[in-house]
Amino acid sequence: MRDDGDERSRTGSTTTAGTRSEQEHQSLGQLINEAMGDVSELMRKEVELAKLELREEASKASKAGAKLGAAAAAGYLALLLASFALAWGLAELIGPGWGFLIVAVLYAVVAVVLFVNGRKQFRKISPMPRQTVETLKEDAAWAREQTK
């Protein structure tokens, strides 16, 4: 009979130890699931931030490109009018050609101003999503601190 009592106590303690181990594994599993969910959410937020930054930079590039396109059109008109002015100026030496030349010079000034402004805007554009890079660095530092 004594062996039956020992058997029961061993079985009871094994069952209790097994239950604790399962509870600890469930808690650890839940913690890992939570951590994975948090990391997943963080990555989604970082991707959203990167998309937003890239949209802003694309908008800036679009505006700068429009100015450069306008500069090209104005430059073309300046060249065209300068050609007419030169041709008529040489043909008549003085007269209507000088009027065309003045207009051509005005278009050339407009083209230079538009070109300079467009070039300045392009230089301000950053293809790197800086804010996203900074937050990713912060996230990596935070994760390193958590694992220590």
C-alpha positions in Angstrom: 0.0 0.0 0.0 2.8 2.3 0.8 3.9 2.1 -2.8 0.4 3.3 -4.0 0.7 6.4 -1.8 4.1 7.1 -3.1 2.8 6.6 -6.7 -0.1 9.0 -6.1 2.1 11.7 -4.6 4.6 11.4 -7.5 1.8 11.6 -10.0 0.3 14.6 -8.3 3.5 16.4 -8.1 4.3 15.6 -11.7 0.9 16.9 -12.8 1.4 20.2 -10.8 4.9 20.7 -12.2 3.6 20.0 -15.7 0.8 22.5 -15.3 3.2 25.2 -14.1 5.5 24.5 -17.1 2.6 24.8 -19.5 1.5 28.1 -17.9 5.0 29.5 -18.2 5.1 28.4 -21.8 1.8 30.0 -22.5 2.9 33.2 -20.9 6.1 33.2 -22.8 4.2 32.4 -26.0 1.8 35.2 -25.3 4.6 37.6 -24.7 6.3 36.6 -27.9 3.0 36.9 -29.8 2.5 40.4 -28.3 6.1 41.4 -29.2 5.7 40.1 -32.7 2.4 42.0 -33.0 4.1 45.2 -31.8 7.0 44.8 -34.2 4.5 44.2 -37.0 2.5 47.3 -36.1 5.7 49.4 -35.8 6.9 48.3 -39.2 3.5 49.1 -40.7 3.7 52.6 -39.2 7.3 53.1 -40.5 6.2 52.1 -44.0 3.3 54.6 -43.8 5.7 57.3 -42.7 8.1 56.5 -45.5 5.3 56.7 -48.1 4.2 60.0 -46.8 7.7 61.5 -46.9 8.2 60.1 -50.5 4.9 61.7 -51.6 6.0 65.1 -50.2 9.4 64.8 -52.0 7.6 63.8 -55.2 5.4 66.8 -55.0 8.4 69.1 -54.6 10.1 67.4 -57.6 6.9 67.9 -59.7 6.8 71.6 -58.9 10.6 72.0 -59.7 10.1 70.0 -62.9 7.2 72.3 -64.0 9.4 75.4 -63.5 12.2 73.8 -65.5 9.7 72.9 -68.2 8.5 76.5 -68.3 12.1 77.7 -68.5 12.7 75.4 -71.5 9.6 76.8 -73.2 10.6 80.4 -72.5 14.1 79.6 -73.7 12.8 78.2 -76.9 10.7 81.3 -77.5 13.7 83.5 -76.7 15.8 81.6 -79.3 13.0 81.8 -81.8 12.4 85.5 -81.4 16.2 86.2 -81.2 16.6 84.4 -84.5 13.8 86.5 -86.1 15.2 89.7 -84.6 18.7 89.0 -85.8 17.4 88.1 -89.3 15.3 91.2 -89.6 17.9 93.4 -87.9 20.5 92.3 -90.3 18.1 92.7 -93.2 17.1 96.2 -92.4 20.0 97.1 -90.0 17.6 99.2 -87.9 13.8 98.9 -87.5 11.3 96.2 -86.6 14.1 93.7 -85.8 15.1 95.7 -82.7 11.6 95.3 -81.3 11.9 91.5 -81.7 15.3 91.6 -80.1 14.0 93.4 -77.0 11.2 90.8 -76.6 13.7 88.0 -77.1 15.9 89.4 -74.3 12.9 89.6 -72.0 12.0 86.0 -72.7 15.7 85.1 -72.0 15.6 86.8 -68.6 12.4 85.0 -67.7 14.0 81.7 -68.8 17.1 82.3 -66.6 15.0 83.2 -63.6 12.8 80.1 -63.9 15.8 77.9 -64.5 17.6 79.2 -61.4 14.5 78.8 -59.2 13.8 75.3 -60.5 17.4 74.2 -59.9 17.3 75.6 -56.3 14.2 73.6 -55.6 15.7 70.4 -57.1 18.7 70.8 -54.8 16.4 70.9 -51.7 14.8 67.6 -52.6 16.0 64.7 -50.6 15.2 61.2 -51.9 16.0 59.7 -48.5 13.1 59.6 -46.1 15.1 61.1 -43.3 12.4 61.0 -40.6 11.8 57.3 -41.2 15.5 56.6 -41.0 15.8 58.5 -37.7 12.8 56.6 -36.2 14.2 53.3 -37.4 17.5 54.1 -35.7 15.6 55.0 -32.5 13.6 51.7 -32.7 16.7 49.7 -33.2 18.3 51.3 -30.2 15.2 50.7 -28.1 15.1 47.0 -29.2 18.8 46.6 -28.2 18.1 48.1 -24.8 15.1 45.7 -24.3 17.2 42.7 -25.0 20.0 43.6 -22.5 
